[in-house]
């Protein structure tokens, strides 16, 4: 985990509109680094999780298949 980088452009997940559970990611960071930064939008100065693009794709697939 890393702390927030002020230069990243964060995008809120389209799956985050259910009761305030908000996940953001920084897509512009991926091509240069091959890592996907993920954070809790309610805590923008908190820790950032970084995962590989394939791991992020798995998380997205899981979110899409979830019936919460």
Buried (B, 14 or more C-beta within 10 A) or exposed (E): EEEBEEEBEBEEBEBBEEEEEBBBBBEEBBEEEEBBBBBBBEEEEEEBBBBEEEBBEEBBEEBEEEEE
